[in-house]
Amino acid sequence: MGIIAWLVLGLVSGFIASKIVNKTGDGLVMDIILGIVGAVVGGFVFNQFFGVAGVTGFNLYSMFVAVVGAIIVLLIYHLLVRRRV
């Protein structure tokens, strides 16, 4: 998968995860970063715990894996970084 495909997958999955977790996006750059990191985390989680392949290309299954991973990353990010207002 090329760098542009990773960026698009990261943007979309990070945006979806941000909408699920906190109802607002975290900004374009942060959504991309969280989405790409989430794709890696999701691939690891799916491989280790479920015994199935992680991100396999630019398809719906990979998007699902990336969104699940991005949700995990986003929850950890909010627990560690965000201040309570």
Secondary structure, 3 states (H helix, E strand, C coil): CCHHHHHHHHHHHHHHHHHHHHCCCCCHHHHHHHHHHHHHHHHHHHHHHHCCCCCCCCCHHHHHHHHHHHHHHHHHHHHHCCCCC
